[in-house]
């Protein structure tokens, strides 16, 4: 094992490389910092799908350890809840947007299918290279599918905001607070804008509801009764062909996110990590399978943690071991889960509007960063058709089998781009999704 994993000698320079470490006290502190950085999105993702956030946090820790083992402890990453699954999970389960999701089984089966496809792609990459992925999913295609996911979710966000006057007020306050924190707060707080937005909206809701009685008050009875430590309530997947066909293509989005993440980390550390890309796909895929098998969400690499690394210049993979172990610890705390379930619906509605909008907007940034040429009809038509199919939730049904808007948009993006490239000379523009692709979660 000494040859498989690094020895992690104590770092002596200003940049701590993945196979180095800080003193153990600093390693523990930075590990907790990374746990906090990922917590906002990893908690929000399952809440928007009606999943148990406790399980999501638990499997994020387990998934991160799996990823670190598969990449031989040389690719610093944290795996948290992927927002890419939200639209398809809502479509599969018919989730109303409030409380626990009663029809989680088929969604879990679909998440497992996505993980299996992800692993197969990773195995193929380890035997070949990433070149075929970059040709199949250039920035025009990746951005189109990602933007379609964000637009497909817009009715969910609007539904979360709608309600009585005080309900709308809390939702809009949460939205504004999150935006203001993300723009004007000190850098360390901006990295935690979602978590800070939850806190601000929660406090405002308590003032209006528990203070002035303008909204249903938050009950803390479950929180008070919940034990500090205990086993989480795992959920069992069921396997429906239609649900699996709808959810599995999300694997291609995860591929683009992970590819961009590993390339960006390689650029920041000055090391070529391309040989770990296939193993990273396999690790993320197995982590998604494990998470879906127990009731957790699909997982992906997190740009929040990349931001922390960019600021601290500490890339040691040991800090992610600390973060993962701490997340697993929280996953076995029913009191922590009970606290998360008290977050009011209008707070989630306001946050959903910000997050779903960012999913679409981040893809615009991806196109800009990669200089996608929209004067080229191939790119313009591919993106335009994909956005309409995704935003309109175009669904194809045959018997008991159906493919929803995200599935049809993905198929259209992949198929149209290749079809419209027949007979054209190979494009010389840069095709690998870069850092902006990781903002999708």
C-alpha positions in Angstrom: 0.0 0.0 0.0 3.0 2.3 0.5 3.6 2.2 -3.2 -0.1 2.8 -4.1 -0.7 5.8 -1.8 1.7 8.7 -1.3 3.8 8.9 1.9 2.6 12.5 2.5 5.8 14.1 3.8 5.5 17.4 5.6 5.3 20.3 3.1 8.1 22.8 3.1 7.0 25.2 0.4 4.1 27.8 0.1 2.1 25.3 -2.0 1.1 22.0 -0.4 0.9 19.4 -3.2 -1.6 16.5 -3.1 1.0 14.0 -1.9 2.2 16.3 0.9 0.7 17.4 4.2 0.6 20.1 6.8 1.1 19.6 10.5 -1.8 17.4 11.8 -3.5 20.3 13.7 -3.7 22.4 10.5 -4.8 19.4 8.5 -7.7 18.8 10.9 -8.7 22.5 10.7 -8.6 22.7 6.9 -10.5 19.4 6.7 -13.4 21.0 8.7 -13.2 24.1 6.6 -13.8 21.9 3.5 -16.7 20.1 5.2 -18.3 23.5 5.8 -17.6 24.6 2.3 -19.5 21.7 0.7 -22.3 21.5 3.3 -24.6 24.2 1.9 -25.0 22.6 -1.5 -24.9 19.0 -0.3 -27.7 19.8 2.2 -29.8 21.9 -0.2 -29.6 19.3 -3.1 -31.4 16.5 -1.3 -33.9 18.9 0.4 -35.0 20.1 -3.1 -35.6 16.4 -4.1 -37.3 15.3 -0.9 -34.3 13.1 0.0 -33.0 12.7 3.6 -30.1 15.3 3.9 -28.6 13.2 6.7 -28.1 10.3 4.2 -26.7 12.7 1.6 -24.1 14.0 4.0 -23.2 10.5 5.1 -22.8 9.2 1.5 -20.9 12.3 0.5 -18.3 11.3 3.1 -18.2 7.6 2.0 -18.1 8.6 -1.6 -15.2 10.9 -1.1 -13.2 8.1 0.6 -14.0 5.8 -2.4 -12.9 8.5 -4.8 -9.6 9.1 -2.9 -8.9 5.3 -2.9 -9.6 4.9 -6.6 -7.3 7.9 -7.5 -4.6 6.6 -5.2 -4.8 9.6 -2.9 -3.5 11.9 -5.6 -6.5 13.9 -6.8 -7.8 16.3 -4.1 -11.6 16.3 -4.4 -14.8 16.2 -2.3 -17.9 14.5 -3.6 -21.2 16.2 -2.7 -24.8 16.1 -3.9 -25.1 16.7 -7.6 -27.7 19.2 -8.7 -27.8 17.6 -12.1 -30.1 14.9 -10.8 -32.8 17.3 -9.4 -34.9 17.7 -12.5 -34.9 14.0 -13.4 -35.6 12.9 -9.9 -38.6 15.3 -9.7 -39.8 14.0 -13.1 -39.5 10.4 -12.0 -41.1 10.7 -8.6 -43.6 13.5 -9.2 -42.3 15.2 -6.1 -44.5 18.1 -4.9 -41.6 20.1 -3.5 -42.3 19.9 0.2 -41.4 17.3 2.8 -40.0 13.8 2.3 -40.3 12.3 -1.2 -42.7 9.3 -0.9 -41.7 7.7 -4.2 -38.0 7.7 -3.9 -37.4 4.1 -5.0 -37.4 4.5 -8.8 -35.2 7.6 -8.5 -32.7 5.6 -6.5 -32.7 2.9 -9.2 -32.1 5.6 -11.8 -29.2 7.0 -9.8 -27.6 3.6 -9.6 -28.0 3.2 -13.4 -26.3 6.6 -13.9 -23.5 5.4 -11.6 -23.1 2.2 -13.6 -22.9 4.1 -16.9 -20.4 6.4 -15.3 -18.2 3.5 -14.3 -18.4 2.0 -17.8 -17.3 5.3 -19.3 -14.4 5.5 -16.8 -13.3 2.0 -17.7 -13.3 2.9 -21.4 -11.3 6.1 -20.7 -8.7 4.1 -18.7 -8.2 1.9 -21.8 -8.3 4.7 -24.3 -8.1 8.4 -23.5 -10.4 11.4 -22.9 -10.2 12.5 -26.5 -13.4 10.8 -27.6 -15.3 12.4 -24.7 -14.0 15.8 -25.6 -15.1 15.2 -29.2 -18.5 13.8 -28.2 -19.2 16.5 -25.6 -17.4 19.8 -26.5 -18.4 22.9 -24.5 -21.3 23.7 -26.9 -22.9 20.4 -26.1 -22.1 20.3 -22.4 -23.3 23.8 -21.9 -26.5 23.2 -23.8 -27.4 20.2 -21.7 -26.5 21.9 -18.4 -28.5 25.1 -19.3 -31.5 22.9 -20.3 -31.4 21.3 -16.8 -31.5 24.7 -15.2 -34.3 25.9 -17.4 -36.2 22.6 -16.9 -36.2 23.3 -13.2 -37.5 26.8 -13.3 -41.2 25.8 -12.7 -40.1 24.1 -9.5 -38.3 27.2 -8.3 -41.3 29.4 -9.1 -43.7 27.0 -7.4 -41.5 27.2 -4.3 -41.7 31.0 -4.2 -45.5 31.2 -4.8 -47.8 31.4 -1.7 -49.1 34.0 0.7 -47.6 37.5 1.0 -45.4 36.5 4.0 -44.3 33.3 2.2 -43.2 35.3 -0.9 -41.5 37.8 1.3 -39.4 35.2 3.0 -38.5 33.5 -0.3 -37.5 36.8 -1.9 -35.5 37.8 1.2 -33.6 34.5 1.1 -32.9 35.0 -2.6 -31.7 38.6 -2.0 -29.6 37.7 1.0 -27.9 34.8 -0.8 -27.1 37.1 -3.8 -25.8 40.0 -1.6 -23.6 37.6 0.4 -22.2 36.0 -2.7 -21.3 39.5 -4.1 -20.4 41.7 -1.2 -19.3 39.5 1.7 -15.6 38.8 2.5 -14.2 36.0 0.4 -14.3 33.4 3.2 -18.1 34.0 3.6 -18.7 34.2 -0.1 -17.5 30.6 -0.4 -20.4 29.7 2.0 -23.1 31.8 0.4 -25.7 29.1 0.2 -25.2 28.1 3.8 -25.3 31.8 4.8 -28.4 32.3 2.7 -30.1 29.4 4.5 -29.2 30.9 7.9 -30.4 34.4 6.9 -33.7 33.2 5.5 -34.3 30.8 8.4 -33.9 33.6 11.0 -36.2 35.9 9.0 -38.8 33.2 8.8 -38.6 32.6 12.6 -39.2 36.3 13.2 -42.3 36.4 11.0 -43.7 33.0 12.0 -42.7 32.2 15.5 -42.4 35.9 16.5 -45.4 37.6 14.8 -47.5 34.6 13.8 -47.6 35.6 10.1 -46.7 32.1 8.9 -46.9 28.5 10.4 -44.4 28.4 13.2 -41.4 26.1 13.1 -41.7 23.2 15.5 -38.6 22.0 17.2 -40.2 19.1 18.9 -38.6 16.5 16.6 -35.2 18.2 17.0 -35.5 18.1 20.8 -36.5 14.4 20.8 -33.9 13.2 18.3 -30.8 11.5 19.8 -27.4 12.9 19.1 -26.2 9.6 17.6 -28.0 6.7 15.9 -28.4 4.8 12.7 -29.9 6.7 9.7 -33.0 5.4 8.0 -31.7 3.8 4.8 -34.0 3.6 1.7 -34.3 0.7 -0.8 -34.1 1.4 -4.6 -36.5 -0.1 -7.1 -35.6 -0.6 -10.8 -38.0 0.8 -13.4 -36.8 0.8 -17.0 -38.4 4.2 -17.8 -36.9 5.9 -14.7 -33.5 4.4 -15.4 -33.5 5.6 -19.0 -34.4 9.1 -17.8 -31.8 9.4 -15.0 -28.9 7.4 -16.5 -27.9 10.1 -19.1 -27.0 12.4 -16.3 -23.7 10.4 -16.2 -22.6 12.4 -19.2 -23.0 15.6 -17.2 -21.0 14.2 -14.3 -18.3 13.2 -16.8 -18.0 16.8 -18.0 -17.9 18.1 -14.4 -15.3 15.6 -13.2 -13.1 16.1 -16.4 -13.1 19.9 -15.9 -12.4 19.5 -12.2 -9.4 17.2 -12.6 -7.9 19.3 -15.4 -8.4 22.5 -13.3 -6.7 20.9 -10.3 -3.8 19.8 -12.5 -3.4 23.4 -13.7 -3.5 24.8 -10.2 -1.0 22.3 -8.9 1.3 22.3 -12.0 0.9 18.6 -12.3 -0.5 16.5 -15.1 -3.3 14.5 -13.6 -4.8 13.2 -16.8 -3.8 9.6 -16.0 -6.2 9.7 -13.1 -9.2 10.9 -15.1 -10.6 7.5 -15.9 -10.0 6.3 -12.3 -11.7 9.5 -11.1 -14.8 8.6 -13.3 -14.8 5.1 -11.9 -14.5 6.4 -8.3 -17.3 8.9 -8.7 -19.5 6.3 -10.4 -19.0 3.7 -7.7 -19.7 6.5 -5.1 -22.9 7.3 -6.9 -23.9 3.6 -7.0 -23.2 3.2 -3.2 -25.2 6.4 -2.4 -28.2 5.4 -4.5 -28.2 2.0 -3.0 -28.8 3.4 0.5 -31.1 6.4 -0.2 -28.5 9.1 -1.0 -28.3 11.4 -4.0 -25.9 11.1 -7.0 -22.6 12.7 -6.2 -20.0 14.9 -8.0 -16.9 16.9 -7.4 -17.4 20.3 -5.9 -16.3 23.7 -7.1 -16.7 25.1 -3.5 -13.8 22.9 -2.3 -11.8 23.9 -5.4 -12.3 27.5 -4.4 -11.0 26.8 -0.9 -7.9 25.1 -2.4 -7.3 28.0 -4.8 -7.3 30.5 -1.8 -5.3 28.4 0.6 -2.9 26.8 -1.9 -3.2 23.6 0.1 -4.0 20.6 -2.1 -3.2 17.8 0.3 -5.6 14.9 -0.1 -5.4 14.2 3.6 -7.6 17.2 4.4 -10.3 15.6 2.3 -10.0 12.4 4.4 -10.6 14.5 7.5 -13.6 16.2 5.8 -15.1 12.8 4.7 -14.7 11.3 8.1 -16.4 14.3 9.7 -19.3 14.1 7.2 -19.8 10.4 8.0 -19.9 11.3 11.7 -22.6 13.9 11.0 -24.5 11.3 9.0 -25.0 9.2 12.1 -26.5 12.1 14.0 -30.3 12.0 13.9 -30.3 15.4 15.7 -28.4 16.9 12.8 -30.9 15.5 10.3 -33.8 16.8 12.4 -32.3 20.3 12.4 -32.1 20.2 8.6 -35.7 19.1 8.2 -36.9 22.3 10.1 -35.7 24.5 7.2 -38.9 26.2 6.1 -40.3 25.8 2.5 -40.1 29.4 1.5 -36.4 29.5 2.4 -35.9 26.5 0.1 -37.9 28.2 -2.6 -35.8 31.3 -2.6 -32.6 29.2 -2.6 -33.9 27.0 -5.5 -34.4 30.1 -7.6 -30.8 31.2 -7.1 -29.3 27.7 -7.6 -31.4 26.7 -10.6 -30.6 30.0 -12.3 -26.9 29.6 -11.6 -27.0 26.1 -13.2 -28.2 27.8 -16.5 -26.0 30.9 -16.1 -22.9 28.8 -15.4 -23.2 27.2 -18.8 -23.2 30.7 -20.4 -19.9 31.2 -18.6 -18.7 27.9 -20.0 -19.5 29.0 -23.5 -17.7 32.3 -22.9 -14.6 30.8 -21.3 -14.3 28.2 -24.1 -15.0 30.8 -26.8 -17.8 28.8 -28.4 -18.5 30.3 -31.8 -22.2 31.0 -32.1 -21.8 32.3 -35.6 -21.3 28.6 -36.5 -24.8 27.2 -37.3 -23.7 23.8 -35.9 -23.3 25.3 -32.4 -26.3 27.6 -32.7 -28.8 25.0 -33.8 -27.5 22.4 -31.3 -27.9 24.8 -28.4 -31.2 26.3 -29.5 -33.0 23.0 -30.0 -31.6 21.6 -26.7 -32.7 24.6 -24.7 -36.3 24.4 -26.1 -36.6 20.7 -25.5 -35.3 21.0 -22.0 -37.2 24.1 -21.0 -40.4 22.8 -22.5 -39.9 19.4 -20.9 -40.5 17.6 -24.2 -41.4 14.0 -23.3 -41.5 10.9 -25.6 -43.6 8.0 -24.4 -44.1 4.5 -25.8 -46.2 2.2 -23.8 -45.0 2.3 -20.2 -41.6 3.8 -21.3 -41.0 7.5 -21.4 -38.1 9.9 -21.7 -38.5 13.3 -20.2 -37.2 16.7 -21.1 -33.7 16.3 -19.8 -33.3 13.0 -21.6 -34.6 14.3 -24.9 -32.5 17.4 -24.6 -29.4 15.3 -23.9 -30.1 13.0 -26.9 -30.7 16.0 -29.1 -27.5 17.8 -28.1 -25.3 14.7 -28.6 -27.0 13.6 -31.8 -27.5 17.0 -33.5 -23.9 18.1 -32.9 -22.5 14.9 -34.4 -25.0 14.9 -37.3 -24.2 18.5 -38.2 -20.5 17.7 -38.1 -20.6 15.1 -40.9 -18.4 16.1 -43.7 -16.8 19.1 -41.9 -13.1 19.4 -41.2 -12.1 18.8 -37.6 -12.5 21.9 -35.5 -9.4 23.4 -34.1 -11.0 25.2 -31.2 -10.4 24.0 -27.7 -13.0 21.3 -26.7 -12.3 20.2 -23.2 -14.8 21.5 -20.6 -12.8 23.5 -18.1 -13.3 25.0 -14.6 -16.7 26.5 -15.4 -18.2 23.1 -16.0 -17.7 22.1 -12.3 -20.1 24.8 -11.1 -23.1 22.7 -12.1 -22.6 20.2 -9.2 
